[in-house]
Amino acid sequence: MIRRIPARPAHPERICWGCDRYCAANDMRCGNGKERAPHPIETFGPDWMEFVQASEERPLSGPPDRDLAAQPQANDDPSDQLLRQAAG
């Protein structure tokens, strides 16, 4: 189960926010490394929740559609590429 992190902790610099253990910054037991993971308020500022909510509301978009026939092939010579563009 994933715990929810507090939106505005009093002293976020005292805790490693990298996993669910929330180790003290000077006693990291989780093996997360030698540096603590910062709280989002330290990275994005006090309005970090607005940033997260806005990104969740925005629909994900896929890669743009491409015409693969118009893409040059690795073994094509230039005359084949010109013929393909004229026909397309």
PDB file of N, CA, C and O in Angstrom:
ATOM      1  N   MET A   1       0.840  -1.180   0.000  1.00  0.00           N
ATOM      2  CA  MET A   1       0.000   0.000   0.000  1.00  0.00           C
ATOM      3  C   MET A   1       0.884   1.241   0.000  1.00  0.00           C
ATOM      4  O   MET A   1       1.841   1.325   0.770  1.00  0.00           O
ATOM      5  N   ILE A   2       0.575   2.175  -0.836  1.00  0.00           N
ATOM      6  CA  ILE A   2       1.345   3.410  -0.921  1.00  0.00           C
ATOM      7  C   ILE A   2       0.739   4.445   0.014  1.00  0.00           C
ATOM      8  O   ILE A   2      -0.465   4.703  -0.009  1.00  0.00           O
ATOM      9  N   ARG A   3       1.588   5.020   0.823  1.00  0.00           N
ATOM     10  CA  ARG A   3       1.125   6.080   1.728  1.00  0.00           C
ATOM     11  C   ARG A   3       1.058   7.398   0.979  1.00  0.00           C
ATOM     12  O   ARG A   3       1.816   7.640   0.040  1.00  0.00           O
ATOM     13  N   ARG A   4       0.166   8.219   1.401  1.00  0.00           N
ATOM     14  CA  ARG A   4       0.068   9.566   0.831  1.00  0.00           C
ATOM     15  C   ARG A   4       1.055  10.462   1.550  1.00  0.00           C
ATOM     16  O   ARG A   4       1.195  10.385   2.771  1.00  0.00           O
ATOM     17  N   ILE A   5       1.735  11.304   0.805  1.00  0.00           N
ATOM     18  CA  ILE A   5       2.679  12.215   1.433  1.00  0.00           C
ATOM     19  C   ILE A   5       1.955  13.499   1.808  1.00  0.00           C
ATOM     20  O   ILE A   5       0.994  13.882   1.140  1.00  0.00           O
ATOM     21  N   PRO A   6       2.400  14.168   2.862  1.00  0.00           N
ATOM     22  CA  PRO A   6       1.750  15.422   3.250  1.00  0.00           C
ATOM     23  C   PRO A   6       2.000  16.505   2.198  1.00  0.00           C
ATOM     24  O   PRO A   6       3.075  16.562   1.602  1.00  0.00           O
ATOM     25  N   ALA A   7       1.020  17.345   1.980  1.00  0.00           N
ATOM     26  CA  ALA A   7       1.133  18.386   0.964  1.00  0.00           C
ATOM     27  C   ALA A   7       2.099  19.492   1.380  1.00  0.00           C
ATOM     28  O   ALA A   7       2.840  20.008   0.544  1.00  0.00           O
ATOM     29  N   ARG A   8       2.101  19.856   2.641  1.00  0.00           N
ATOM     30  CA  ARG A   8       2.976  20.927   3.138  1.00  0.00           C
ATOM     31  C   ARG A   8       3.619  20.515   4.465  1.00  0.00           C
ATOM     32  O   ARG A   8       3.177  20.953   5.527  1.00  0.00           O
ATOM     33  N   PRO A   9       4.663  19.673   4.412  1.00  0.00           N
ATOM     34  CA  PRO A   9       5.314  19.277   5.664  1.00  0.00           C
ATOM     35  C   PRO A   9       6.060  20.451   6.287  1.00  0.00           C
ATOM     36  O   PRO A   9       6.514  21.353   5.583  1.00  0.00           O
ATOM     37  N   ALA A  10       6.183  20.432   7.607  1.00  0.00           N
ATOM     38  CA  ALA A  10       6.838  21.541   8.312  1.00  0.00           C
ATOM     39  C   ALA A  10       8.322  21.633   7.965  1.00  0.00           C
ATOM     40  O   ALA A  10       8.827  22.729   7.727  1.00  0.00           O
ATOM     41  N   HIS A  11       9.021  20.513   7.933  1.00  0.00           N
ATOM     42  CA  HIS A  11      10.457  20.492   7.639  1.00  0.00           C
ATOM     43  C   HIS A  11      10.753  19.372   6.642  1.00  0.00           C
ATOM     44  O   HIS A  11      11.238  18.314   7.041  1.00  0.00           O
ATOM     45  N   PRO A  12      10.472  19.580   5.361  1.00  0.00           N
ATOM     46  CA  PRO A  12      10.661  18.498   4.391  1.00  0.00           C
ATOM     47  C   PRO A  12      12.120  18.089   4.216  1.00  0.00           C
ATOM     48  O   PRO A  12      12.399  16.986   3.745  1.00  0.00           O
ATOM     49  N   GLU A  13      13.046  18.955   4.584  1.00  0.00           N
ATOM     50  CA  GLU A  13      14.465  18.653   4.416  1.00  0.00           C
ATOM     51  C   GLU A  13      14.972  17.617   5.417  1.00  0.00           C
ATOM     52  O   GLU A  13      16.087  17.119   5.264  1.00  0.00           O
ATOM     53  N   ARG A  14      14.198  17.290   6.415  1.00  0.00           N
ATOM     54  CA  ARG A  14      14.624  16.341   7.447  1.00  0.00           C
ATOM     55  C   ARG A  14      14.321  14.888   7.095  1.00  0.00           C
ATOM     56  O   ARG A  14      14.772  13.977   7.790  1.00  0.00           O
ATOM     57  N   ILE A  15      13.556  14.659   6.016  1.00  0.00           N
ATOM     58  CA  ILE A  15      13.089  13.312   5.676  1.00  0.00           C
ATOM     59  C   ILE A  15      13.456  12.978   4.240  1.00  0.00           C
ATOM     60  O   ILE A  15      13.461  13.851   3.371  1.00  0.00           O
ATOM     61  N   CYS A  16      13.765  11.699   3.994  1.00  0.00           N
ATOM     62  CA  CYS A  16      13.949  11.206   2.631  1.00  0.00           C
ATOM     63  C   CYS A  16      12.580  10.754   2.134  1.00  0.00           C
ATOM     64  O   CYS A  16      11.932   9.925   2.773  1.00  0.00           O
ATOM     65  N   TRP A  17      12.143  11.286   1.014  1.00  0.00           N
ATOM     66  CA  TRP A  17      10.810  11.009   0.497  1.00  0.00           C
ATOM     67  C   TRP A  17      10.843   9.973  -0.622  1.00  0.00           C
ATOM     68  O   TRP A  17       9.885   9.874  -1.390  1.00  0.00           O
ATOM     69  N   GLY A  18      11.927   9.195  -0.734  1.00  0.00           N
ATOM     70  CA  GLY A  18      12.109   8.274  -1.855  1.00  0.00           C
ATOM     71  C   GLY A  18      11.304   6.990  -1.792  1.00  0.00           C
ATOM     72  O   GLY A  18      11.087   6.369  -2.832  1.00  0.00           O
ATOM     73  N   CYS A  19      10.850   6.560  -0.621  1.00  0.00           N
ATOM     74  CA  CYS A  19      10.068   5.325  -0.511  1.00  0.00           C
ATOM     75  C   CYS A  19       9.048   5.489   0.613  1.00  0.00           C
ATOM     76  O   CYS A  19       8.874   6.583   1.149  1.00  0.00           O
ATOM     77  N   ASP A  20       8.389   4.415   0.957  1.00  0.00           N
ATOM     78  CA  ASP A  20       7.343   4.469   1.984  1.00  0.00           C
ATOM     79  C   ASP A  20       7.873   4.466   3.407  1.00  0.00           C
ATOM     80  O   ASP A  20       7.089   4.581   4.349  1.00  0.00           O
ATOM     81  N   ARG A  21       9.173   4.340   3.589  1.00  0.00           N
ATOM     82  CA  ARG A  21       9.730   4.316   4.946  1.00  0.00           C
ATOM     83  C   ARG A  21       9.916   5.707   5.538  1.00  0.00           C
ATOM     84  O   ARG A  21       9.888   5.870   6.758  1.00  0.00           O
ATOM     85  N   TYR A  22      10.106   6.713   4.684  1.00  0.00           N
ATOM     86  CA  TYR A  22      10.314   8.089   5.130  1.00  0.00           C
ATOM     87  C   TYR A  22      11.412   8.173   6.185  1.00  0.00           C
ATOM     88  O   TYR A  22      11.194   8.675   7.288  1.00  0.00           O
ATOM     89  N   CYS A  23      12.600   7.671   5.828  1.00  0.00           N
ATOM     90  CA  CYS A  23      13.742   7.662   6.747  1.00  0.00           C
ATOM     91  C   CYS A  23      14.191   9.080   7.054  1.00  0.00           C
ATOM     92  O   CYS A  23      13.986  10.002   6.265  1.00  0.00           O
ATOM     93  N   ALA A  24      14.803   9.231   8.209  1.00  0.00           N
ATOM     94  CA  ALA A  24      15.417  10.520   8.537  1.00  0.00           C
ATOM     95  C   ALA A  24      16.568  10.766   7.570  1.00  0.00           C
ATOM     96  O   ALA A  24      17.226   9.818   7.142  1.00  0.00           O
ATOM     97  N   ALA A  25      16.816  12.004   7.226  1.00  0.00           N
ATOM     98  CA  ALA A  25      17.847  12.339   6.249  1.00  0.00           C
ATOM     99  C   ALA A  25      19.233  11.903   6.699  1.00  0.00           C
ATOM    100  O   ALA A  25      20.096  11.641   5.861  1.00  0.00           O
ATOM    101  N   ASN A  26      19.462  11.821   7.993  1.00  0.00           N
ATOM    102  CA  ASN A  26      20.777  11.408   8.491  1.00  0.00           C
ATOM    103  C   ASN A  26      20.832   9.930   8.856  1.00  0.00           C
ATOM    104  O   ASN A  26      21.852   9.474   9.374  1.00  0.00           O
ATOM    105  N   ASP A  27      19.758   9.159   8.602  1.00  0.00           N
ATOM    106  CA  ASP A  27      19.733   7.732   8.922  1.00  0.00           C
ATOM    107  C   ASP A  27      18.865   6.997   7.893  1.00  0.00           C
ATOM    108  O   ASP A  27      17.760   6.555   8.208  1.00  0.00           O
ATOM    109  N   MET A  28      19.375   6.872   6.662  1.00  0.00           N
ATOM    110  CA  MET A  28      18.585   6.242   5.610  1.00  0.00           C
ATOM    111  C   MET A  28      18.825   4.735   5.624  1.00  0.00           C
ATOM    112  O   MET A  28      19.929   4.263   5.352  1.00  0.00           O
ATOM    113  N   ARG A  29      17.774   3.997   5.947  1.00  0.00           N
ATOM    114  CA  ARG A  29      17.837   2.544   6.064  1.00  0.00           C
ATOM    115  C   ARG A  29      17.362   1.821   4.815  1.00  0.00           C
ATOM    116  O   ARG A  29      17.542   0.608   4.715  1.00  0.00           O
ATOM    117  N   CYS A  30      16.774   2.508   3.874  1.00  0.00           N
ATOM    118  CA  CYS A  30      16.107   1.845   2.755  1.00  0.00           C
ATOM    119  C   CYS A  30      17.052   1.439   1.632  1.00  0.00           C
ATOM    120  O   CYS A  30      16.648   0.675   0.755  1.00  0.00           O
ATOM    121  N   GLY A  31      18.273   1.911   1.621  1.00  0.00           N
ATOM    122  CA  GLY A  31      19.179   1.591   0.521  1.00  0.00           C
ATOM    123  C   GLY A  31      18.900   2.416  -0.710  1.00  0.00           C
ATOM    124  O   GLY A  31      19.277   2.033  -1.818  1.00  0.00           O
ATOM    125  N   ASN A  32      18.246   3.539  -0.530  1.00  0.00           N
ATOM    126  CA  ASN A  32      17.894   4.413  -1.640  1.00  0.00           C
ATOM    127  C   ASN A  32      19.108   5.155  -2.178  1.00  0.00           C
ATOM    128  O   ASN A  32      19.002   5.843  -3.194  1.00  0.00           O
ATOM    129  N   GLY A  33      20.209   5.040  -1.553  1.00  0.00           N
ATOM    130  CA  GLY A  33      21.405   5.748  -1.977  1.00  0.00           C
ATOM    131  C   GLY A  33      21.934   6.595  -0.846  1.00  0.00           C
ATOM    132  O   GLY A  33      21.480   6.496   0.294  1.00  0.00           O
ATOM    133  N   LYS A  34      22.893   7.420  -1.174  1.00  0.00           N
ATOM    134  CA  LYS A  34      23.498   8.256  -0.145  1.00  0.00           C
ATOM    135  C   LYS A  34      22.850   9.630  -0.062  1.00  0.00           C
ATOM    136  O   LYS A  34      23.103  10.381   0.880  1.00  0.00           O
ATOM    137  N   GLU A  35      22.026   9.961  -1.030  1.00  0.00           N
ATOM    138  CA  GLU A  35      21.336  11.254  -1.018  1.00  0.00           C
ATOM    139  C   GLU A  35      19.854  11.020  -0.829  1.00  0.00           C
ATOM    140  O   GLU A  35      19.286  10.064  -1.357  1.00  0.00           O
ATOM    141  N   ARG A  36      19.247  11.890  -0.083  1.00  0.00           N
ATOM    142  CA  ARG A  36      17.813  11.737   0.156  1.00  0.00           C
ATOM    143  C   ARG A  36      17.029  12.254  -1.040  1.00  0.00           C
ATOM    144  O   ARG A  36      17.495  13.137  -1.760  1.00  0.00           O
ATOM    145  N   ALA A  37      15.856  11.712  -1.246  1.00  0.00           N
ATOM    146  CA  ALA A  37      14.963  12.181  -2.302  1.00  0.00           C
ATOM    147  C   ALA A  37      14.184  13.374  -1.761  1.00  0.00           C
ATOM    148  O   ALA A  37      13.591  13.272  -0.687  1.00  0.00           O
ATOM    149  N   PRO A  38      14.166  14.490  -2.462  1.00  0.00           N
ATOM    150  CA  PRO A  38      13.466  15.673  -1.944  1.00  0.00           C
ATOM    151  C   PRO A  38      11.951  15.545  -2.066  1.00  0.00           C
ATOM    152  O   PRO A  38      11.436  14.804  -2.904  1.00  0.00           O
ATOM    153  N   HIS A  39      11.266  16.272  -1.225  1.00  0.00           N
ATOM    154  CA  HIS A  39       9.812  16.376  -1.294  1.00  0.00           C
ATOM    155  C   HIS A  39       9.474  17.262  -2.492  1.00  0.00           C
ATOM    156  O   HIS A  39      10.255  18.155  -2.822  1.00  0.00           O
ATOM    157  N   PRO A  40       8.340  17.044  -3.148  1.00  0.00           N
ATOM    158  CA  PRO A  40       7.974  17.880  -4.302  1.00  0.00           C
ATOM    159  C   PRO A  40       7.912  19.376  -3.990  1.00  0.00           C
ATOM    160  O   PRO A  40       8.144  20.193  -4.882  1.00  0.00           O
ATOM    161  N   ILE A  41       7.609  19.747  -2.766  1.00  0.00           N
ATOM    162  CA  ILE A  41       7.566  21.170  -2.417  1.00  0.00           C
ATOM    163  C   ILE A  41       8.956  21.802  -2.520  1.00  0.00           C
ATOM    164  O   ILE A  41       9.083  22.997  -2.788  1.00  0.00           O
ATOM    165  N   GLU A  42       9.997  20.989  -2.303  1.00  0.00           N
ATOM    166  CA  GLU A  42      11.362  21.498  -2.434  1.00  0.00           C
ATOM    167  C   GLU A  42      11.755  21.659  -3.896  1.00  0.00           C
ATOM    168  O   GLU A  42      12.546  22.540  -4.234  1.00  0.00           O
ATOM    169  N   THR A  43      11.216  20.829  -4.749  1.00  0.00           N
ATOM    170  CA  THR A  43      11.558  20.866  -6.166  1.00  0.00           C
ATOM    171  C   THR A  43      10.709  21.860  -6.946  1.00  0.00           C
ATOM    172  O   THR A  43      11.238  22.662  -7.716  1.00  0.00           O
ATOM    173  N   PHE A  44       9.387  21.810  -6.748  1.00  0.00           N
ATOM    174  CA  PHE A  44       8.455  22.609  -7.550  1.00  0.00           C
ATOM    175  C   PHE A  44       7.918  23.844  -6.849  1.00  0.00           C
ATOM    176  O   PHE A  44       7.292  24.684  -7.495  1.00  0.00           O
ATOM    177  N   GLY A  45       8.141  23.980  -5.553  1.00  0.00           N
ATOM    178  CA  GLY A  45       7.655  25.140  -4.830  1.00  0.00           C
ATOM    179  C   GLY A  45       6.352  24.856  -4.110  1.00  0.00           C
ATOM    180  O   GLY A  45       5.819  23.750  -4.201  1.00  0.00           O
ATOM    181  N   PRO A  46       5.828  25.853  -3.390  1.00  0.00           N
ATOM    182  CA  PRO A  46       4.641  25.635  -2.561  1.00  0.00           C
ATOM    183  C   PRO A  46       3.375  25.305  -3.349  1.00  0.00           C
ATOM    184  O   PRO A  46       2.433  24.758  -2.776  1.00  0.00           O
ATOM    185  N   ASP A  47       3.324  25.620  -4.639  1.00  0.00           N
ATOM    186  CA  ASP A  47       2.127  25.321  -5.426  1.00  0.00           C
ATOM    187  C   ASP A  47       2.272  24.020  -6.217  1.00  0.00           C
ATOM    188  O   ASP A  47       1.675  23.884  -7.285  1.00  0.00           O
ATOM    189  N   TRP A  48       3.049  23.069  -5.714  1.00  0.00           N
ATOM    190  CA  TRP A  48       3.305  21.829  -6.440  1.00  0.00           C
ATOM    191  C   TRP A  48       2.053  20.998  -6.654  1.00  0.00           C
ATOM    192  O   TRP A  48       1.972  20.276  -7.648  1.00  0.00           O
ATOM    193  N   MET A  49       1.088  21.068  -5.774  1.00  0.00           N
ATOM    194  CA  MET A  49      -0.147  20.292  -5.939  1.00  0.00           C
ATOM    195  C   MET A  49      -0.953  20.786  -7.139  1.00  0.00           C
ATOM    196  O   MET A  49      -1.599  19.987  -7.816  1.00  0.00           O
ATOM    197  N   GLU A  50      -0.925  22.076  -7.409  1.00  0.00           N
ATOM    198  CA  GLU A  50      -1.619  22.606  -8.580  1.00  0.00           C
ATOM    199  C   GLU A  50      -0.984  22.079  -9.857  1.00  0.00           C
ATOM    200  O   GLU A  50      -1.682  21.781 -10.827  1.00  0.00           O
ATOM    201  N   PHE A  51       0.333  21.964  -9.858  1.00  0.00           N
ATOM    202  CA  PHE A  51       1.057  21.430 -11.006  1.00  0.00           C
ATOM    203  C   PHE A  51       0.671  19.974 -11.246  1.00  0.00           C
ATOM    204  O   PHE A  51       0.451  19.574 -12.389  1.00  0.00           O
ATOM    205  N   VAL A  52       0.586  19.178 -10.183  1.00  0.00           N
ATOM    206  CA  VAL A  52       0.236  17.764 -10.303  1.00  0.00           C
ATOM    207  C   VAL A  52      -1.203  17.614 -10.783  1.00  0.00           C
ATOM    208  O   VAL A  52      -1.471  16.790 -11.657  1.00  0.00           O
ATOM    209  N   GLN A  53      -2.124  18.382 -10.238  1.00  0.00           N
ATOM    210  CA  GLN A  53      -3.528  18.286 -10.633  1.00  0.00           C
ATOM    211  C   GLN A  53      -3.715  18.702 -12.081  1.00  0.00           C
ATOM    212  O   GLN A  53      -4.505  18.088 -12.798  1.00  0.00           O
ATOM    213  N   ALA A  54      -3.006  19.731 -12.529  1.00  0.00           N
ATOM    214  CA  ALA A  54      -3.119  20.167 -13.922  1.00  0.00           C
ATOM    215  C   ALA A  54      -2.590  19.105 -14.869  1.00  0.00           C
ATOM    216  O   ALA A  54      -3.157  18.901 -15.942  1.00  0.00           O
ATOM    217  N   SER A  55      -1.514  18.423 -14.493  1.00  0.00           N
ATOM    218  CA  SER A  55      -0.969  17.390 -15.375  1.00  0.00           C
ATOM    219  C   SER A  55      -1.866  16.164 -15.415  1.00  0.00           C
ATOM    220  O   SER A  55      -1.881  15.457 -16.422  1.00  0.00           O
ATOM    221  N   GLU A  56      -2.617  15.889 -14.350  1.00  0.00           N
ATOM    222  CA  GLU A  56      -3.535  14.749 -14.345  1.00  0.00           C
ATOM    223  C   GLU A  56      -4.780  15.026 -15.169  1.00  0.00           C
ATOM    224  O   GLU A  56      -5.373  14.094 -15.713  1.00  0.00           O
ATOM    225  N   GLU A  57      -5.190  16.285 -15.276  1.00  0.00           N
ATOM    226  CA  GLU A  57      -6.380  16.640 -16.029  1.00  0.00           C
ATOM    227  C   GLU A  57      -6.118  16.676 -17.530  1.00  0.00           C
ATOM    228  O   GLU A  57      -7.040  16.484 -18.323  1.00  0.00           O
ATOM    229  N   ARG A  58      -4.895  16.916 -17.920  1.00  0.00           N
ATOM    230  CA  ARG A  58      -4.547  17.025 -19.329  1.00  0.00           C
ATOM    231  C   ARG A  58      -4.525  15.629 -19.961  1.00  0.00           C
ATOM    232  O   ARG A  58      -3.891  14.726 -19.417  1.00  0.00           O
ATOM    233  N   PRO A  59      -5.208  15.433 -21.101  1.00  0.00           N
ATOM    234  CA  PRO A  59      -5.187  14.106 -21.723  1.00  0.00           C
ATOM    235  C   PRO A  59      -3.815  13.806 -22.330  1.00  0.00           C
ATOM    236  O   PRO A  59      -3.126  14.695 -22.831  1.00  0.00           O
ATOM    237  N   LEU A  60      -3.449  12.551 -22.268  1.00  0.00           N
ATOM    238  CA  LEU A  60      -2.182  12.145 -22.867  1.00  0.00           C
ATOM    239  C   LEU A  60      -2.344  12.084 -24.374  1.00  0.00           C
ATOM    240  O   LEU A  60      -3.366  11.614 -24.873  1.00  0.00           O
ATOM    241  N   SER A  61      -1.362  12.546 -25.086  1.00  0.00           N
ATOM    242  CA  SER A  61      -1.409  12.491 -26.539  1.00  0.00           C
ATOM    243  C   SER A  61      -0.304  11.569 -27.026  1.00  0.00           C
ATOM    244  O   SER A  61       0.785  11.525 -26.452  1.00  0.00           O
ATOM    245  N   GLY A  62      -0.589  10.854 -28.060  1.00  0.00           N
ATOM    246  CA  GLY A  62       0.379   9.922 -28.628  1.00  0.00           C
ATOM    247  C   GLY A  62       1.326  10.630 -29.574  1.00  0.00           C
ATOM    248  O   GLY A  62       1.251  11.847 -29.741  1.00  0.00           O
ATOM    249  N   PRO A  63       2.202   9.883 -30.184  1.00  0.00           N
ATOM    250  CA  PRO A  63       3.130  10.490 -31.130  1.00  0.00           C
ATOM    251  C   PRO A  63       2.384  10.962 -32.376  1.00  0.00           C
ATOM    252  O   PRO A  63       1.335  10.413 -32.711  1.00  0.00           O
ATOM    253  N   PRO A  64       2.906  11.957 -33.053  1.00  0.00           N
ATOM    254  CA  PRO A  64       2.219  12.455 -34.250  1.00  0.00           C
ATOM    255  C   PRO A  64       2.211  11.388 -35.339  1.00  0.00           C
ATOM    256  O   PRO A  64       3.150  10.601 -35.464  1.00  0.00           O
ATOM    257  N   ASP A  65       1.134  11.375 -36.124  1.00  0.00           N
ATOM    258  CA  ASP A  65       1.053  10.424 -37.237  1.00  0.00           C
ATOM    259  C   ASP A  65       2.031  10.845 -38.314  1.00  0.00           C
ATOM    260  O   ASP A  65       2.164  12.026 -38.634  1.00  0.00           O
ATOM    261  N   ARG A  66       2.708   9.859 -38.862  1.00  0.00           N
ATOM    262  CA  ARG A  66       3.677  10.142 -39.919  1.00  0.00           C
ATOM    263  C   ARG A  66       3.344   9.305 -41.141  1.00  0.00           C
ATOM    264  O   ARG A  66       2.814   8.200 -41.031  1.00  0.00           O
ATOM    265  N   ASP A  67       3.658   9.843 -42.289  1.00  0.00           N
ATOM    266  CA  ASP A  67       3.519   9.095 -43.524  1.00  0.00           C
ATOM    267  C   ASP A  67       4.811   8.318 -43.726  1.00  0.00           C
ATOM    268  O   ASP A  67       5.822   8.880 -44.145  1.00  0.00           O
ATOM    269  N   LEU A  68       4.774   7.026 -43.428  1.00  0.00           N
ATOM    270  CA  LEU A  68       5.988   6.224 -43.502  1.00  0.00           C
ATOM    271  C   LEU A  68       6.468   6.045 -44.931  1.00  0.00           C
ATOM    272  O   LEU A  68       7.655   5.804 -45.151  1.00  0.00           O
ATOM    273  N   ALA A  69       5.567   6.156 -45.917  1.00  0.00           N
ATOM    274  CA  ALA A  69       5.984   6.007 -47.306  1.00  0.00           C
ATOM    275  C   ALA A  69       6.870   7.169 -47.744  1.00  0.00           C
ATOM    276  O   ALA A  69       7.705   7.012 -48.634  1.00  0.00           O
ATOM    277  N   ALA A  70       6.691   8.330 -47.125  1.00  0.00           N
ATOM    278  CA  ALA A  70       7.483   9.496 -47.512  1.00  0.00           C
ATOM    279  C   ALA A  70       8.862   9.499 -46.863  1.00  0.00           C
ATOM    280  O   ALA A  70       9.723  10.293 -47.243  1.00  0.00           O
ATOM    281  N   GLN A  71       9.081   8.612 -45.880  1.00  0.00           N
ATOM    282  CA  GLN A  71      10.373   8.556 -45.210  1.00  0.00           C
ATOM    283  C   GLN A  71      11.388   7.844 -46.087  1.00  0.00           C
ATOM    284  O   GLN A  71      11.083   6.785 -46.635  1.00  0.00           O
ATOM    285  N   PRO A  72      12.579   8.392 -46.233  1.00  0.00           N
ATOM    286  CA  PRO A  72      13.593   7.716 -47.040  1.00  0.00           C
ATOM    287  C   PRO A  72      14.060   6.426 -46.370  1.00  0.00           C
ATOM    288  O   PRO A  72      14.216   6.367 -45.150  1.00  0.00           O
ATOM    289  N   GLN A  73      14.274   5.427 -47.159  1.00  0.00           N
ATOM    290  CA  GLN A  73      14.780   4.150 -46.670  1.00  0.00           C
ATOM    291  C   GLN A  73      16.302   4.184 -46.679  1.00  0.00           C
ATOM    292  O   GLN A  73      16.900   4.975 -47.408  1.00  0.00           O
ATOM    293  N   ALA A  74      16.920   3.350 -45.891  1.00  0.00           N
ATOM    294  CA  ALA A  74      18.376   3.349 -45.770  1.00  0.00           C
ATOM    295  C   ALA A  74      19.054   2.927 -47.069  1.00  0.00           C
ATOM    296  O   ALA A  74      20.138   3.420 -47.381  1.00  0.00           O
ATOM    297  N   ASN A  75      18.442   2.028 -47.828  1.00  0.00           N
ATOM    298  CA  ASN A  75      19.090   1.543 -49.042  1.00  0.00           C
ATOM    299  C   ASN A  75      18.500   2.139 -50.314  1.00  0.00           C
ATOM    300  O   ASN A  75      18.795   1.644 -51.402  1.00  0.00           O
ATOM    301  N   ASP A  76      17.687   3.172 -50.222  1.00  0.00           N
ATOM    302  CA  ASP A  76      17.114   3.840 -51.398  1.00  0.00           C
ATOM    303  C   ASP A  76      18.154   4.727 -52.059  1.00  0.00           C
ATOM    304  O   ASP A  76      18.992   5.332 -51.391  1.00  0.00           O
ATOM    305  N   ASP A  77      18.086   4.794 -53.370  1.00  0.00           N
ATOM    306  CA  ASP A  77      18.898   5.808 -54.032  1.00  0.00           C
ATOM    307  C   ASP A  77      18.017   7.032 -54.257  1.00  0.00           C
ATOM    308  O   ASP A  77      16.792   6.913 -54.215  1.00  0.00           O
ATOM    309  N   PRO A  78      18.595   8.193 -54.493  1.00  0.00           N
ATOM    310  CA  PRO A  78      17.809   9.432 -54.595  1.00  0.00           C
ATOM    311  C   PRO A  78      16.727   9.403 -55.664  1.00  0.00           C
ATOM    312  O   PRO A  78      15.684  10.031 -55.481  1.00  0.00           O
ATOM    313  N   SER A  79      16.933   8.696 -56.778  1.00  0.00           N
ATOM    314  CA  SER A  79      15.907   8.678 -57.829  1.00  0.00           C
ATOM    315  C   SER A  79      14.653   7.942 -57.363  1.00  0.00           C
ATOM    316  O   SER A  79      13.544   8.334 -57.725  1.00  0.00           O
ATOM    317  N   ASP A  80      14.808   6.872 -56.560  1.00  0.00           N
ATOM    318  CA  ASP A  80      13.639   6.176 -56.010  1.00  0.00           C
ATOM    319  C   ASP A  80      12.865   7.080 -55.052  1.00  0.00           C
ATOM    320  O   ASP A  80      11.635   7.060 -55.028  1.00  0.00           O
ATOM    321  N   GLN A  81      13.576   7.853 -54.283  1.00  0.00           N
ATOM    322  CA  GLN A  81      12.914   8.769 -53.350  1.00  0.00           C
ATOM    323  C   GLN A  81      12.102   9.814 -54.109  1.00  0.00           C
ATOM    324  O   GLN A  81      10.982  10.130 -53.707  1.00  0.00           O
ATOM    325  N   LEU A  82      12.645  10.356 -55.201  1.00  0.00           N
ATOM    326  CA  LEU A  82      11.925  11.359 -55.994  1.00  0.00           C
ATOM    327  C   LEU A  82      10.697  10.750 -56.643  1.00  0.00           C
ATOM    328  O   LEU A  82       9.648  11.393 -56.680  1.00  0.00           O
ATOM    329  N   LEU A  83      10.793   9.527 -57.158  1.00  0.00           N
ATOM    330  CA  LEU A  83       9.648   8.862 -57.764  1.00  0.00           C
ATOM    331  C   LEU A  83       8.545   8.621 -56.737  1.00  0.00           C
ATOM    332  O   LEU A  83       7.364   8.801 -57.033  1.00  0.00           O
ATOM    333  N   ARG A  84       8.929   8.217 -55.546  1.00  0.00           N
ATOM    334  CA  ARG A  84       7.947   7.959 -54.487  1.00  0.00           C
ATOM    335  C   ARG A  84       7.234   9.251 -54.088  1.00  0.00           C
ATOM    336  O   ARG A  84       6.025   9.242 -53.860  1.00  0.00           O
ATOM    337  N   GLN A  85       7.973  10.367 -54.001  1.00  0.00           N
ATOM    338  CA  GLN A  85       7.346  11.648 -53.652  1.00  0.00           C
ATOM    339  C   GLN A  85       6.412  12.126 -54.749  1.00  0.00           C
ATOM    340  O   GLN A  85       5.359  12.687 -54.448  1.00  0.00           O
ATOM    341  N   ALA A  86       6.763  11.923 -56.006  1.00  0.00           N
ATOM    342  CA  ALA A  86       5.921  12.352 -57.111  1.00  0.00           C
ATOM    343  C   ALA A  86       4.647  11.526 -57.169  1.00  0.00           C
ATOM    344  O   ALA A  86       3.592  12.056 -57.518  1.00  0.00           O
ATOM    345  N   ALA A  87       4.714  10.246 -56.838  1.00  0.00           N
ATOM    346  CA  ALA A  87       3.557   9.373 -56.890  1.00  0.00           C
ATOM    347  C   ALA A  87       2.638   9.595 -55.694  1.00  0.00           C
ATOM    348  O   ALA A  87       1.431   9.379 -55.799  1.00  0.00           O
ATOM    349  N   GLY A  88       3.192  10.025 -54.554  1.00  0.00           N
ATOM    350  CA  GLY A  88       2.430  10.136 -53.317  1.00  0.00           C
ATOM    351  C   GLY A  88       1.615  11.324 -53.260  1.00  0.00           C
ATOM    352  O   GLY A  88       0.918  11.548 -52.271  1.00  0.00           O
TER     353      GLY A  88
END
